[in-house]
Amino acid sequence: MTGMLEGKRLLVTGLITEQSLAFGVAKLAQQHGAQVILTGFGRMSLVERIAKRLPAPAPVLELDVTDAEQLDSLAERVKEHTDGLDGVLHSIAYAPPSALGGGFLTAPWEDVATALHVSAFSFKSLAMATLPLLSQGAGIVGLDFDASKAWPVYDWMGVSKATLESTCRYLARDFGPKGIRVNLVAAGPVRTLAAKSIPGFEAFEEAWTGRAPLGWNLTDSEPVAKACLALLSDWFPATTGEIVHVDGGFHAVGV
Ligand SMILES: NC(=O)c1ccc[n+]([C@@H]2O[C@H](COP(=O)([O-])OP(=O)(O)OC[C@H]3O[C@@H](n4cnc5c(N)ncnc54)[C@H](O)[C@@H]3O)[C@@H](O)[C@H]2O)c1
């Protein structure tokens, strides 16, 4: 795989700790020849400190995906570092506490709206914000959690992921004629900040480690990163609107 992203210019969102799925993608992408530009949200000094742990320096831009001004200026700010993009990673999700962990029937609309805005609508917002920079053959990849079922405790984040999956298909429809591919990687559970903030997340951990045909390592995000890189590379030129499961095969088996 060495150099499979040689010469590619990637925008990677969603880095907050070294465990972030985005960190794994940025690290592997640099190791495989890509130039990486990062975006961070809120705690920018923390994001910059974590970014320094990557194999190579990477500029960090601020991006709150619910902030129209930051979205509008994103392409110009990216252009200060590179003249175009070959790939974009969306690795962003958030739901207020009321919308997770058993609050499905009681979460107020304002909190549900926040979950949908940050976790699903933002996939479209980010795609549009970066469109002026995207080259023919570019790939956009988002991180999904299988939304074909209702899970314990996942609640409105599950609905947000179902919306993300549908958004991916519509984006694939509209970006395909521009030569841009849009796909998702549906990951199994990995112990990141976002995952640990879901009350009852242990239920996923136990299910996966017990049932995934290939087994599942809750602290290793490299399989997820590898799939993201493959979709961002030139090796999936005719694949769009797709969901690639990187879950040890969990989705394929029953109890
Ligand atoms: N960890 C898992 O088990 C798992 C499994 C499947 C899918 N995912 C998905 O992977 C993606 C990344 O999550 P992670 O597990 O690496 O956790 P993480 O906490 O490391 O990353 C979540 C990121 O979302 C960012 N974010 C939140 N609100 C934002 C906003 N308004 N604007 C911009 N960024 C914002 C945070 O700053 C953070 O960097 C998410 O979409 C998550 O749903 C995670």
Ligand as a Chemical Component Dictionary entry (heavy atoms), coordinates in Angstrom:
data_LIG
# 
_chem_comp.id                   LIG 
_chem_comp.type                 NON-POLYMER 
_chem_comp.pdbx_formal_charge   0 
_chem_comp.three_letter_code    LIG 
# 
loop_
_chem_comp_atom.comp_id 
_chem_comp_atom.atom_id 
_chem_comp_atom.alt_atom_id 
_chem_comp_atom.type_symbol 
_chem_comp_atom.charge 
_chem_comp_atom.model_Cartn_x 
_chem_comp_atom.model_Cartn_y 
_chem_comp_atom.model_Cartn_z 
_chem_comp_atom.pdbx_ordinal 
LIG N1  N1  N 0  -16.090 5.556  17.855 1  
LIG C1  C1  C 0  -17.012 4.739  17.374 2  
LIG O1  O1  O 0  -17.344 3.695  17.944 3  
LIG C2  C2  C 0  -17.676 5.080  16.046 4  
LIG C3  C3  C 0  -18.301 4.059  15.324 5  
LIG C4  C4  C 0  -18.922 4.365  14.115 6  
LIG C5  C5  C 0  -18.896 5.688  13.656 7  
LIG N2  N2  N 1  -18.269 6.657  14.391 8  
LIG C6  C6  C 0  -18.283 8.028  13.873 9  
LIG O2  O2  O 0  -16.977 8.487  13.676 10 
LIG C7  C7  C 0  -17.010 9.908  13.657 11 
LIG C8  C8  C 0  -15.888 10.451 14.524 12 
LIG O3  O3  O 0  -16.129 10.145 15.888 13 
LIG P1  P1  P 0  -15.019 9.540  16.839 14 
LIG O4  O4  O 0  -15.552 8.265  17.363 15 
LIG O5  O5  O -1 -13.689 9.589  16.202 16 
LIG O6  O6  O 0  -15.074 10.534 18.102 17 
LIG P2  P2  P 0  -14.305 11.908 18.394 18 
LIG O7  O7  O 0  -14.952 12.445 19.632 19 
LIG O8  O8  O 0  -12.863 11.716 18.420 20 
LIG O9  O9  O 0  -14.688 12.822 17.127 21 
LIG C9  C9  C 0  -15.918 13.501 17.015 22 
LIG C10 C10 C 0  -15.574 14.857 16.414 23 
LIG O10 O10 O 0  -16.751 15.605 16.115 24 
LIG C11 C11 C 0  -16.367 16.966 16.280 25 
LIG N3  N3  N 0  -17.524 17.863 16.334 26 
LIG C12 C12 C 0  -18.560 17.837 17.213 27 
LIG N4  N4  N 0  -19.382 18.877 16.962 28 
LIG C13 C13 C 0  -18.853 19.558 15.890 29 
LIG C14 C14 C 0  -19.235 20.723 15.165 30 
LIG N5  N5  N 0  -20.331 21.427 15.469 31 
LIG N6  N6  N 0  -18.449 21.112 14.116 32 
LIG C15 C15 C 0  -17.343 20.420 13.786 33 
LIG N7  N7  N 0  -16.921 19.320 14.455 34 
LIG C16 C16 C 0  -17.677 18.912 15.496 35 
LIG C17 C17 C 0  -15.579 16.941 17.580 36 
LIG O11 O11 O 0  -14.811 18.128 17.752 37 
LIG C18 C18 C 0  -14.727 15.706 17.376 38 
LIG O12 O12 O 0  -13.508 16.047 16.760 39 
LIG C19 C19 C 0  -18.409 10.310 14.108 40 
LIG O13 O13 O 0  -19.218 10.561 12.978 41 
LIG C20 C20 C 0  -18.887 9.049  14.809 42 
LIG O14 O14 O 0  -20.303 8.936  14.860 43 
LIG C21 C21 C 0  -17.649 6.383  15.570 44 
# 
loop_
_chem_comp_bond.comp_id 
_chem_comp_bond.atom_id_1 
_chem_comp_bond.atom_id_2 
_chem_comp_bond.value_order 
_chem_comp_bond.pdbx_ordinal 
LIG N1  C1  SING 1  
LIG C1  O1  DOUB 2  
LIG C1  C2  SING 3  
LIG C2  C3  SING 4  
LIG C2  C21 DOUB 5  
LIG C3  C4  DOUB 6  
LIG C4  C5  SING 7  
LIG C5  N2  DOUB 8  
LIG N2  C6  SING 9  
LIG N2  C21 SING 10 
LIG C6  O2  SING 11 
LIG C6  C20 SING 12 
LIG O2  C7  SING 13 
LIG C7  C8  SING 14 
LIG C7  C19 SING 15 
LIG C8  O3  SING 16 
LIG O3  P1  SING 17 
LIG P1  O4  DOUB 18 
LIG P1  O5  SING 19 
LIG P1  O6  SING 20 
LIG O6  P2  SING 21 
LIG P2  O7  DOUB 22 
LIG P2  O8  SING 23 
LIG P2  O9  SING 24 
LIG O9  C9  SING 25 
LIG C9  C10 SING 26 
LIG C10 O10 SING 27 
LIG C10 C18 SING 28 
LIG O10 C11 SING 29 
LIG C11 N3  SING 30 
LIG C11 C17 SING 31 
LIG N3  C12 SING 32 
LIG N3  C16 SING 33 
LIG C12 N4  DOUB 34 
LIG N4  C13 SING 35 
LIG C13 C14 SING 36 
LIG C13 C16 DOUB 37 
LIG C14 N5  SING 38 
LIG C14 N6  DOUB 39 
LIG N6  C15 SING 40 
LIG C15 N7  DOUB 41 
LIG N7  C16 SING 42 
LIG C17 O11 SING 43 
LIG C17 C18 SING 44 
LIG C18 O12 SING 45 
LIG C19 O13 SING 46 
LIG C19 C20 SING 47 
LIG C20 O14 SING 48 
# 
